[in-house]
Amino acid sequence: MNDMDQQSRWPVWKLAILLYPFAAGAVAINLFMLGLIGPWLGLATISPWDTLLISAPLGVPAAWLAGRWVRALMDEADG
């Protein structure tokens, strides 16, 4: 990979910032569904607001992993 290709690559942190809303939304949906299953397991339910508050910090590692995954796909597509 030459110097020009190296400079034009998107770093993982930029991809993670771009993907954060989607990753945090996916975490929120999964937590809310888990909260709906909670009473069946004898646990308390999770309100939608609590789900959003919990998913905000949990979206950061999810976005980072999604950014790494997309970066690997981009590298694979570049050859």
N, C-alpha and C positions, 0 to 999 in steps of 0.2 A: 504494500500500500504506500503510495507516494505521499509527500507532504501536503499536497492540495486535497487529497481524499481525506487525510487525517483531520484537516481543519474544517472540512464541510460536514463531518459526522455530527449527529445529534448526540450529546452526552446523555447518560442515563438520568441524571438529575433533571434535565429539561423535559425529558419524556415523562418522568414521574410527576412533575408539576402539571403537565398537560393532561395526564391520565388520572390525577387525583380525584376530580369530581365523580368520575365513573367508578373508580375503585371504592371510594367512600360510599357511594350509592349502592354498590353491590354488597358491601359489608352491612349497610343499614337494612337492606332487604332481607339478607340472610339472618341477621339478628332478630328482626321483627318476626320472621317465620319461626325462628327458634323460640321466641317469646310466646307465640301462639301455641306451640307444642308444650310449653312449660306446665300449664295446668294438668295436662294429661299425665305428666311425670310427677306431679305433686309439687311443682315449683310455682313461684309467683309469676304473673304475667309481666311483660315489659311494655311500658307505654311507648307510643310512637316518638314522643319527645325524648324520653330516655334513650331510645334506640339511636336517635340522631346524635345525642350527646356522646354516646359510647362509640359510635362509628366514626366520629371526626378524628380522634387520635389513632384508631385502628386502621383508618384509611391510608395513613402514611406508609406503613410497611407494605400494605397491599399495593399501593401505587408504585413503590420502589420495585417490588417484584414484577409488576406489570411492565414497568419501564425496562427492566433487565430483559424480560422476555421479548418485548418489541425490539430492543436493540439487537438481540441475537437474531431475530427474524430479519431485520434490516441487513445485518452483516451477511447472513446466509444468502439473501437475495442479491447482494452486491458481488458475491462470489468470493 
